[in-house]
Amino acid sequence: MWFSTDRFTDKIPNIKKYCNLKKWWYLLEIWALEGKSAIEWVKNRDMKVTCVDPFILNPKWNFWTPQDVMDRFYNNIKDYEKNIELIKLKSFDYLISANYEKLKYDVIYVDWNHISKFCLQDMVLSWELLDKWWYMICDDYERANDKNYKERERPSTAIDSFIKIYQDEFDVVWKGNQVFLLKTK
Ligand SMILES: C[S@@+](CC[C@H](N)C(=O)[O-])C[C@H]1O[C@@H](n2cnc3c(N)ncnc32)[C@H](O)[C@@H]1O
């Protein structure tokens, strides 16, 4: 098992602290990369993770090819094949079909892109797949504080809009660099 980057371990303490996660549950993770977070979720738990990732990488990351990343994903999850599945589609396409099939998840983790438009699309489309009394986790909220990014290049623009529009349907359990929403309706 090898990861060139770890974008997840530092997030575990807050997830454990603020989300009341039961023993068995279904997680939808919008991104997969090398499988680091998927493995962390299932490592000590009996649960199922669905990762949606078409392996389309930011051209700035020219030190990786999409094929390398996907091979690493499959190699890394070898011991957890029962618990982790990969859907090689863009989140938008998967979420449309999952809505059509009326799939349900207990936790949805939205984290593939910082561009507000894509975050908002993912949040709106995945909200309908989320069961009541479960969580949506959105990442990179504190990019709002980095003035190098335009408003439309920050997840916070989407997260704040979503919170305003859907405010009757959840409790905001925690807001830091991640935002945890507990669905109440
Ligand atoms: C590194 S993650 C971004 C993680 C996170 N936002 C961060 O940097 O902290 C980017 C991943 O999203 C995937 N990705 C690209 N387009 C996607 C899409 N339309 N739907 C889901 N995942 C996508 C890429 O293949 C890559 O594995």
The ligand as a Tripos MOL2 file, in Angstrom:
@<TRIPOS>MOLECULE
LIG
   27    29     1     0     0
SMALL
NO_CHARGES

@<TRIPOS>ATOM
      1 C1         -7.1170   15.3890   -5.2530 C.3       1 LIG1
      2 S1         -8.8120   15.2150   -5.3740 S.3       1 LIG1
      3 C2         -9.2580   16.7120   -4.7440 C.3       1 LIG1
      4 C3         -9.2130   16.5530   -3.2810 C.3       1 LIG1
      5 C4         -9.4620   17.7250   -2.4390 C.3       1 LIG1
      6 N1        -10.4640   18.6470   -2.9200 N.3       1 LIG1
      7 C5         -8.1870   18.4040   -2.0250 C.2       1 LIG1
      8 O1         -7.2970   18.6720   -2.8330 O.co2     1 LIG1
      9 O2         -8.0730   18.6260   -0.8310 O.co2     1 LIG1
     10 C6         -9.1500   15.2400   -7.0320 C.3       1 LIG1
     11 C7         -9.7620   13.8970   -7.4200 C.3       1 LIG1
     12 O3        -11.0500   14.1630   -7.9790 O.3       1 LIG1
     13 C8        -11.2110   13.3590   -9.1380 C.3       1 LIG1
     14 N2        -12.1840   13.9420  -10.0630 N.ar      1 LIG1
     15 C9        -11.9660   14.7040  -11.1540 C.ar      1 LIG1
     16 N3        -13.1090   15.0100  -11.7620 N.ar      1 LIG1
     17 C10       -14.1070   14.4260  -11.0370 C.ar      1 LIG1
     18 C11       -15.5200   14.3710  -11.1440 C.ar      1 LIG1
     19 N4        -16.1740   15.0130  -12.1210 N.pl3     1 LIG1
     20 N5        -16.2100   13.6480  -10.2390 N.ar      1 LIG1
     21 C12       -15.5840   13.0160   -9.2250 C.ar      1 LIG1
     22 N6        -14.2410   13.0450   -9.0520 N.ar      1 LIG1
     23 C13       -13.5170   13.7320   -9.9440 C.ar      1 LIG1
     24 C14        -9.7890   13.2940   -9.7340 C.3       1 LIG1
     25 O4         -9.6840   12.1990  -10.6350 O.3       1 LIG1
     26 C15        -8.9490   13.1560   -8.4690 C.3       1 LIG1
     27 O5         -8.8070   11.8120   -8.0870 O.3       1 LIG1
@<TRIPOS>BOND
     1     1     2 1
     2     2     3 1
     3     2    10 1
     4     3     4 1
     5     4     5 1
     6     5     6 1
     7     5     7 1
     8     7     8 2
     9     7     9 1
    10    10    11 1
    11    11    12 1
    12    11    26 1
    13    12    13 1
    14    13    14 1
    15    13    24 1
    16    14    15 ar
    17    14    23 ar
    18    15    16 ar
    19    16    17 ar
    20    17    18 ar
    21    17    23 ar
    22    18    19 1
    23    18    20 ar
    24    20    21 ar
    25    21    22 ar
    26    22    23 ar
    27    24    25 1
    28    24    26 1
    29    26    27 1
@<TRIPOS>SUBSTRUCTURE
     1 LIG1         1 GROUP 0 **** ****
